[in-house]
Amino acid sequence: RRVALRPEITPSLARLVLGRGKGLPLPAKWWIIGQCWRYERTTRGRRREHYQWNMDVVGVTGVEAEAELLAAITSFFSRVGLSAADVGIKVSSRKVLAAVLDRFQVPPENFAQVCVIVDKLEKLPRDKVEQELVALGVSPDATEGILSALSCRCLDQLGELLGEAGGDALADLRQLWALAGGYGFKEWLLFDASVVRGLAYYTGIVFEGFDRAGQLRAICGGGRYDKLLGTFGGEDVPCAGFGFGDAVIVELLKDKQLLPALTQQVDDVVMVMDESLRPAACGVAARLRSSGRRVDVILEAKKMKWAFKQAERSGAARLLLVGGEEW
């Protein structure tokens, strides 16, 4: 029996949606913070084991879903002290690449492989990417045209290049920018036609968070995947979502000196002076906790000097002594 550690969470969501079937009210919003594993070389911001925040919207065909997801991401960035000057989000659409490949007469069956190769543009020298495309059977002229088209950083420029073939993709992107203006996060967005994301299941808008200093790997990424459920034997349902791992964002917050120092927070320390009164001391702690106070109970017989030091170490406001005469 072959088993695997979970590398991604999105397929698990697909199975959950299929399992609910028609009983799931749509549209549905879903999020999770789960553990993932990758068998790869560890570097700064890349670990073999990490936690990942996923958020998905199921059942919405328009880019309203992507806009809501991007609003969540940019809200998170703002709340941890990052600004649009620190972090940006590159946005494009798989439909853009499809239109480009169609223009240069690249067979549709090569689309997924071209996506994987083009996704390496920021990781490999351009000539290496060109070699991989040519090895796939893409002509040198088409390779040059594809890479030139993917260097577009302006929607108007892309529209001139693609003409009517890029109509759907451009309409989606312009609508997304309009919604971003409404939400107030447009300054975070950057159009980058070369963003395709490496995973094969994306079908439309794709996006990738990055640090503007260019020191780290992608912070997060996601997009639209309208056909994933069909690969598991169900009916296709429009979906969009993102994955946001903890590894890169922690490195960025360290660099910006924004990573909070998580100290022990205690309001009261409770110490029993006579072991026969320990049940009473537990009752004191329980009543304090039920009132909302954070309580540390000293669980073993200790000297008074140790108790005072423990209260000081934990930053407690009070040390409560449960003794025979007082009780």
Helices and strands as residue ranges (DSSP letters): H 10-20, G 21-23, E 28-37, E 49-58, H 64-79, E 87-93, H 94-103, G 108-110, H 111-118, H 126-135, H 140-149, H 155-162, G 163-166, H 167-183, G 186-188, E 189-191, E 205-211, E 220-224, H 228-231, E 239-245, H 246-255, E 268-272, G 275-277, H 278-290, E 295-297, H 304-314, E 318-322
